């Protein structure tokens, strides 16, 4: 009904505000719900109610920010390949941490182009997300802080090889747009450092696809730094 549609739109917007600030583990679900505000059905309503029940049942949770002994920008970037079955697009998750723990910036969004492999999806996620990290580093430098390079964590070794080479490595990657290789110049100038991180420790994974059970609890703890 029109009343249910208005209710759906209103609470999706409220949850978007909440998840962007203190409940980042909800962002993946909210990112999907925002695409359904103009054509929601009963399944979407059920998903929204389930998310509201989760928030109400864990309303004491949040984010713990901890700088620690060294101020540095750490960026965790991950991608889920082809999870949007309606159009074949992949999904990007990004979390930026200042210091030891607690994200100050989170993103969970559908990629704008269709990629042909998980490696390409990871490269697109890196290219689309690292600019926010560089902006944050430049802002802190302008405030008078002495900053090292942005540390970018990535769990795809093939993607890291593409960035290191600065261009396609084989026939399978020759089609990738050259604009996604600007990361190589940022590495060369020392603005960013890309480091490998195992999938089990990639806290941005929960921002790319639905995760359930103990895996969700573990990744939620890593993302929010809330013990």
Secondary structure, 3 states (H helix, E strand, C coil): CHHHHHHHHHHHHHHHHHHHHCCHHHHHHHHHHHCCCCCCCHHHHHHHHHHHHHHHHCCCCCCCCECCCCCCEEEEEEEEEEEECCCCEEEEEEEEEECCECEEEEEEEECCCCCCCHHHHHHHHHHHHHHHHHHHHHHHHHCCCCCCCEEEEECCHHHHHHHHHCCCCCHHHCCCCHHHHCHHHHHHCCCEEEEECCHHHCHHHHHCCCCCHHHHHHHHHHHHCCC
